[in-house]
Amino acid sequence: MNEARLHLPEGYAIRLMSDQDYAQISAICKMVYPTERPYTDEELAAHHRVFPDGQFVVVHVETGAVAGVHFTLLIQMMHFHLDDSWETLTAGGSFADHDPSGHTLYGADLFIHPGHQHHGLGKALTVATRELVTRLGLWRMVGGSRMPGYGKLAAVMEPDDYIDKVKKAEMTDPVLTVHLHDGWDVVTAIRGYLPHDEESHGWAAVIQWISPGCDPPAAFALRWVPGRA
Ligand SMILES: CC(C)(COP(=O)(O)OP(=O)(O)OC[C@H]1O[C@@H](n2cnc3c(N)ncnc32)[C@H](O)[C@@H]1OP(=O)(O)O)[C@@H](O)C(=O)NCCC(=O)NCCS
């Protein structure tokens, strides 16, 4: 996590999740996603069991308090559809679909305690997971970005037009803008990723980051497309 450390503001540290963190993580989850059921201890223990190296927490060193998390798992994206929901991609939040042979690190969740937002912690956690992608020699990272600024405009604007304006910085979205600043690219808009996300009117943007210098896995190479040499 050497590069991530460079992005961390003073007084914070990133480490892997432990069972001591579960209660604090659930409490933060309740604050940032008031319409969702927060993670249970059992779910967090399951994430830790299937892929401990992919569960990051950032802590406020002086108080020891958890300030935010980034939860990831490995998937074979070919086993899924581009517009699959969060529930499908995470096997109902259990991460039971984690596949150690997967080429894609799926960023299942990233959230920061409201009292610690806008300090660069989301960015530092994103950098920490990219370092994991590089360390494991993976091809890419994929995620679904909420777009909570879209809900109030849904009646007057198509989601693709909204994303386009956010990409051009003509509009700011509290979540998608952060991801774009952090180097993600938007692949497409999808509906129903988080069906209860009223702020995003049920929409999300599929986002990805390709590891520089890493070739796509053989199954994605163009020579496998029918009709290509
Ligand atoms: C989205 C979230 C994780 C961001 O975390 P954060 O720690 O506040 O974000 P950071 O401080 O690291 O900001 C990252 C980048 O976005 C930029 N940014 C943040 N808010 C911005 C805004 N309102 N307008 C423009 N840029 C903004 C920062 O400047 C930084 O870019 P830079 O490094 O190029 O300067 C946090 O707001 C959150 O937990 N939201 C609720 C849960 C959620 O919706 N999670 C996302 C699920 S997809």
The ligand as a Gaussian input file, in Angstrom:
#p B3LYP/6-31G(d) Opt

LIG

0 1
 C      -18.258000       8.724000      -2.700000
 C      -17.395000       8.738000      -1.448000
 C      -16.882000       7.332000      -1.183000
 C      -16.186000       9.668000      -1.708000
 O      -15.300000       9.618000      -0.611000
 P      -14.413000      10.890000      -0.170000
 O      -13.396000      10.380000       0.766000
 O      -15.293000      11.974000       0.323000
 O      -13.756000      11.318000      -1.574000
 P      -12.337000      12.009000      -1.749000
 O      -12.185000      13.062000      -0.697000
 O      -11.291000      10.982000      -1.828000
 O      -12.494000      12.689000      -3.189000
 C      -12.020000      12.029000      -4.363000
 C      -11.912000      12.985000      -5.503000
 O      -13.162000      13.567000      -5.829000
 C      -13.061000      14.983000      -5.771000
 N      -14.331000      15.470000      -5.256000
 C      -14.935000      15.091000      -4.147000
 N      -16.125000      15.729000      -4.027000
 C      -16.237000      16.523000      -5.116000
 C      -17.202000      17.427000      -5.567000
 N      -18.336000      17.651000      -4.877000
 N      -16.997000      18.084000      -6.710000
 C      -15.873000      17.895000      -7.425000
 N      -14.918000      17.005000      -7.025000
 C      -15.097000      16.346000      -5.900000
 C      -11.924000      15.267000      -4.849000
 O      -11.396000      16.549000      -5.094000
 C      -10.980000      14.170000      -5.244000
 O      -10.398000      14.454000      -6.509000
 P       -8.870000      14.893000      -6.652000
 O       -8.075000      13.894000      -5.867000
 O       -8.625000      14.830000      -8.116000
 O       -8.816000      16.263000      -6.042000
 C      -18.168000       9.276000      -0.213000
 O      -18.754000      10.504000      -0.556000
 C      -19.261000       8.345000       0.308000
 O      -18.993000       7.498000       1.139000
 N      -20.512000       8.507000      -0.157000
 C      -21.663000       7.706000       0.346000
 C      -21.582000       6.252000      -0.038000
 C      -21.534000       6.063000      -1.553000
 O      -22.423000       6.504000      -2.266000
 N      -20.484000       5.353000      -2.013000
 C      -20.261000       5.123000      -3.421000
 C      -20.913000       3.869000      -3.843000
 S      -20.790000       3.704000      -5.618000

